[in-house]
Amino acid sequence: MRKVISVFLPTWATDRLSRRLGTAAPTRETPVVLAGREGNRRAVLAVNDSARRLGIWPGMAATQAQALLPDLATFEAEPDEDAAHLARLAAWALKRYSPVVAADAPDGLAIDATGATHLHGGEYPMLNDIVLRLGQAGIEAKAAMASTYGAAHALARTMPMQINVHDFPSEKRALGLAPVRALRLPAETVLGLKVMGLERVRDLLARPRAPLVHRFGTELSRRLDQATGHIAEPITPVVVPDLISVTRGFPEPISAPETLQRYTGLLVDDLCVRLEKGGMGARKLDLLFHRIDARVEAIRIGTAKPGREPKHLSRLLLSRLETVDPGFGVERMTLTALVAEPLDYKPTGTLGEKARADVTTLVDTLASRVGAERLYRMALVESDLPERSVRRVAPLSNPTSLRWPENWPRPSRLFSPPEPITTVALLPDHPPATFTWRNTRHRVIRADGPERMHGEWIRSDAEMLGTRDYFHVEDEAGLRFWLFRKSESVHPDTGPHHWFMHGLFA
């Protein structure tokens, strides 16, 4: 099923103003409006949330708004600049989320996420990431995913939640409850429908279509069909001019798999020639299939390192070709190096020295099959606490210079969080004689320790006061464990103690 996202930016113009003014921008509690010419009068074109709550709306006369709120902060509207920056935002979303992204002026983005949600952990994580990142940049956002853009557009602007994901049955019910203005109809049409008592989409769906079209025109029927999926609403991707891209058009539409494979290989060859001329290597590629019905199918692949090996890139693209629906035919194919980095080939070894194995091809193949987010390796991080001293990094990232302490070994398997155990200790400052972990009792025959660790002062005072005494113990069966005794007292030698299992040695 098709998955389309509508990102709604309710205060896009005022948010952009705040970002432009920086520290000189009004606070969020200050009512702000952007005013400009609307026909022969000066009107309010955009408002922030504070102004909206106080009864100021777009379309109101600027003098009327100023009379209602004498302390209203009024700025000049810049609709052309807002549209230009919205296109830049669409280009950012294109590089990060999906090969098919378009600006939906004046306050939104359209994203065809079909086949791309798994790259971001699923539907909810993808939408949450979009809203979170925009929020961190000072841009308020809501996002909805549906099977059609008309439905996603309506739900993003009418549902109260910031994130909305619907399958077809729930999407149909939610769309029916949406007001008719959510169908992107002209204001006079919405007013005329309201006079007739037709205020929600379900009211329109329950009425015969012919009388409505006769009275309000074909636009009403077209928007209804787009929202319900009876007619297609293609999304034309935003064009980023500075990207390396190659295109092939066809006098007759193509659809056979072997033909698509052949032209995919030819496009890769052309792109690699251009990359080589610029001394660049591709890190992320988008292959777009422009169908004759104006719909765009897309494939996105990524590589662990910059590369321009045609055989390898072709293999990655062809492995995803089965996800493409050519429909009634493809009239144009475009291959774009969405992310490209400088690439200088280096010798793999010197005379008499064995060359190091290159696993880049293996990493790229696995990433295309299971997802790049599932491939990683562990690297050390400077931290006093063991569970914070490792982190996930990219499979082929450069090694760090950090090493484990040589005088105190660390376990091969670390539990996060540490698991509580019950112990019997003969002496307070010694390792336990026995301990019970996961309903199994172990008797300790050898032990080494303690190694005392304190909490990190930069995080909190309470953590700094706590201590851990680690012991490396071995039981009767020869299994070796990493245990610690935790104290949260100001005086760790006299405070209450709790024991935990933190790791296993190989």
KASUL-V179077 format. One record per residue. N is the residue number from 1. D_CENTER is the distance of its C-alpha to the mean C-alpha in Angstrom with 1 decimal. Layout:
BEGIN
N & D_CENTER
N & D_CENTER
END
This chain:
BEGIN
1 & 20.0
2 & 18.1
3 & 14.7
4 & 14.3
5 & 12.1
6 & 13.9
7 & 12.4
8 & 15.6
9 & 16.5
10 & 19.8
11 & 21.0
12 & 19.6
13 & 23.0
14 & 24.0
15 & 20.7
16 & 21.2
17 & 24.8
18 & 24.0
19 & 21.8
20 & 24.7
21 & 27.4
22 & 25.8
23 & 28.2
24 & 30.6
25 & 28.4
26 & 29.7
27 & 28.4
28 & 26.2
29 & 29.4
30 & 31.2
31 & 31.4
32 & 30.3
33 & 31.0
34 & 30.7
35 & 33.9
36 & 35.0
37 & 37.4
38 & 37.2
39 & 40.2
40 & 43.3
41 & 41.9
42 & 39.6
43 & 36.8
44 & 33.7
45 & 30.7
46 & 27.9
47 & 27.9
48 & 25.8
49 & 25.6
50 & 28.8
51 & 30.8
52 & 29.7
53 & 30.8
54 & 34.1
55 & 34.7
56 & 33.7
57 & 32.0
58 & 31.2
59 & 34.3
60 & 36.7
61 & 39.4
62 & 38.6
63 & 42.2
64 & 41.7
65 & 38.5
66 & 40.3
67 & 43.3
68 & 41.2
69 & 39.5
70 & 41.7
71 & 39.3
72 & 36.4
73 & 34.5
74 & 34.6
75 & 33.0
76 & 33.3
77 & 30.6
78 & 29.1
79 & 27.7
80 & 27.8
81 & 25.8
82 & 23.3
83 & 22.9
84 & 22.7
85 & 19.9
86 & 18.0
87 & 18.4
88 & 17.1
89 & 13.9
90 & 13.6
91 & 14.3
92 & 11.4
93 & 9.0
94 & 11.2
95 & 10.8
96 & 7.1
97 & 6.1
98 & 9.6
99 & 13.3
100 & 14.4
101 & 13.5
102 & 16.3
103 & 17.4
104 & 19.0
105 & 21.6
106 & 22.4
107 & 19.5
108 & 16.5
109 & 14.1
110 & 14.5
111 & 11.9
112 & 13.5
113 & 11.0
114 & 14.1
115 & 13.8
116 & 10.2
117 & 8.8
118 & 10.4
119 & 8.6
120 & 5.6
121 & 8.4
122 & 9.4
123 & 9.4
124 & 9.4
125 & 6.7
126 & 4.3
127 & 6.5
128 & 7.0
129 & 4.0
130 & 5.2
131 & 8.5
132 & 8.7
133 & 8.1
134 & 10.4
135 & 12.7
136 & 13.1
137 & 14.2
138 & 16.7
139 & 15.4
140 & 15.8
141 & 13.5
142 & 13.6
143 & 11.8
144 & 13.6
145 & 13.4
146 & 16.8
147 & 18.9
148 & 20.1
149 & 18.8
150 & 21.9
151 & 21.1
152 & 17.4
153 & 18.9
154 & 21.6
155 & 19.6
156 & 17.1
157 & 20.3
158 & 22.6
159 & 20.9
160 & 21.1
161 & 17.9
162 & 14.7
163 & 12.8
164 & 14.8
165 & 14.5
166 & 17.9
167 & 19.8
168 & 22.8
169 & 25.5
170 & 23.6
171 & 22.2
172 & 25.8
173 & 27.0
174 & 24.5
175 & 25.1
176 & 28.8
177 & 28.6
178 & 26.9
179 & 29.3
180 & 30.6
181 & 29.3
182 & 25.7
183 & 26.9
184 & 27.0
185 & 30.8
186 & 33.2
187 & 34.4
188 & 38.0
189 & 36.8
190 & 35.0
191 & 38.1
192 & 40.4
193 & 38.5
194 & 38.7
195 & 42.4
196 & 42.7
197 & 40.9
198 & 37.8
199 & 35.0
200 & 32.3
201 & 30.9
202 & 32.7
203 & 35.9
204 & 35.4
205 & 34.6
206 & 37.8
207 & 40.0
208 & 41.6
209 & 39.7
210 & 42.8
211 & 44.2
212 & 40.8
213 & 40.4
214 & 44.0
215 & 43.6
216 & 40.1
217 & 39.6
218 & 37.3
219 & 34.1
220 & 34.0
221 & 34.3
222 & 31.7
223 & 29.0
224 & 29.9
225 & 29.8
226 & 26.4
227 & 24.9
228 & 26.6
229 & 25.9
230 & 29.5
231 & 28.8
232 & 25.9
233 & 23.9
234 & 22.4
235 & 19.6
236 & 20.7
237 & 18.1
238 & 18.3
239 & 20.4
240 & 19.8
241 & 23.4
242 & 23.2
243 & 21.5
244 & 23.8
245 & 24.2
246 & 26.9
247 & 27.9
248 & 30.6
249 & 32.1
250 & 34.5
251 & 37.7
252 & 37.3
253 & 34.0
254 & 33.2
255 & 31.7
256 & 33.4
257 & 31.1
258 & 33.5
259 & 33.4
260 & 29.6
261 & 29.8
262 & 32.5
263 & 30.8
264 & 27.6
265 & 29.8
266 & 31.5
267 & 28.4
268 & 27.2
269 & 30.7
270 & 30.7
271 & 27.3
272 & 28.5
273 & 31.7
274 & 29.9
275 & 27.7
276 & 30.9
277 & 32.6
278 & 30.1
279 & 29.9
280 & 26.2
281 & 24.2
282 & 21.0
283 & 17.9
284 & 15.7
285 & 17.5
286 & 17.1
287 & 20.1
288 & 20.6
289 & 23.4
290 & 24.9
291 & 27.0
292 & 30.2
293 & 28.9
294 & 26.4
295 & 23.4
296 & 21.0
297 & 20.0
298 & 17.7
299 & 17.2
300 & 14.7
301 & 15.8
302 & 15.4
303 & 18.2
304 & 18.8
305 & 21.2
306 & 22.2
307 & 24.5
308 & 26.7
309 & 28.5
310 & 29.0
311 & 29.8
312 & 26.8
313 & 24.3
314 & 26.2
315 & 26.0
316 & 22.3
317 & 22.0
318 & 24.9
319 & 23.5
320 & 20.8
321 & 23.4
322 & 24.4
323 & 21.2
324 & 22.4
325 & 24.6
326 & 27.0
327 & 28.6
328 & 31.9
329 & 31.2
330 & 29.1
331 & 30.7
332 & 28.5
333 & 26.1
334 & 24.1
335 & 22.6
336 & 20.6
337 & 19.8
338 & 16.4
339 & 16.6
340 & 20.2
341 & 22.0
342 & 25.7
343 & 27.4
344 & 30.9
345 & 32.3
346 & 34.1
347 & 37.0
348 & 36.0
349 & 39.4
350 & 42.9
351 & 46.2
352 & 47.0
353 & 43.5
354 & 41.4
355 & 38.1
356 & 34.9
357 & 33.0
358 & 29.9
359 & 27.2
360 & 24.6
361 & 25.4
362 & 25.1
363 & 21.7
364 & 20.3
365 & 22.0
366 & 20.7
367 & 17.1
368 & 17.6
369 & 19.1
370 & 17.3
371 & 13.8
372 & 13.3
373 & 11.7
374 & 15.1
375 & 17.2
376 & 18.2
377 & 21.4
378 & 22.7
379 & 23.8
380 & 26.1
381 & 25.3
382 & 28.1
383 & 28.5
384 & 31.6
385 & 30.1
386 & 29.5
387 & 26.4
388 & 24.7
389 & 26.3
390 & 23.9
391 & 20.2
392 & 18.1
393 & 17.9
394 & 17.3
395 & 20.2
396 & 22.0
397 & 21.5
398 & 24.8
399 & 26.8
400 & 27.5
401 & 31.0
402 & 30.7
403 & 32.9
404 & 34.0
405 & 37.2
406 & 40.1
407 & 42.4
408 & 40.2
409 & 38.5
410 & 35.1
411 & 34.3
412 & 32.5
413 & 30.5
414 & 29.2
415 & 28.4
416 & 25.6
417 & 26.8
418 & 30.5
419 & 32.6
420 & 35.7
421 & 39.1
422 & 42.7
423 & 45.3
424 & 49.0
425 & 49.8
426 & 53.5
427 & 53.0
428 & 50.4
429 & 49.3
430 & 49.4
431 & 47.0
432 & 47.4
433 & 50.1
434 & 48.1
435 & 44.7
436 & 43.1
437 & 39.5
438 & 38.0
439 & 41.5
440 & 43.1
441 & 45.7
442 & 46.0
443 & 49.1
444 & 48.5
445 & 51.0
446 & 49.5
447 & 47.3
448 & 46.4
449 & 45.2
450 & 44.3
451 & 41.6
452 & 40.7
453 & 37.3
454 & 36.4
455 & 33.2
456 & 31.4
457 & 33.0
458 & 30.0
459 & 28.1
460 & 30.9
461 & 34.7
462 & 34.8
463 & 33.0
464 & 35.3
465 & 38.3
466 & 37.3
467 & 38.4
468 & 38.0
469 & 40.8
470 & 39.6
471 & 42.0
472 & 42.0
473 & 44.0
474 & 45.4
475 & 46.8
476 & 49.7
477 & 47.7
478 & 46.5
479 & 42.9
480 & 41.5
481 & 39.2
482 & 37.7
483 & 38.6
484 & 38.5
485 & 40.3
486 & 38.4
487 & 40.2
488 & 38.7
489 & 42.1
490 & 43.4
491 & 46.0
492 & 44.2
493 & 47.6
494 & 48.7
495 & 45.6
496 & 44.3
497 & 42.8
498 & 40.2
499 & 39.6
500 & 36.4
501 & 35.6
502 & 33.0
503 & 33.3
504 & 35.3
505 & 37.1
506 & 37.6
END
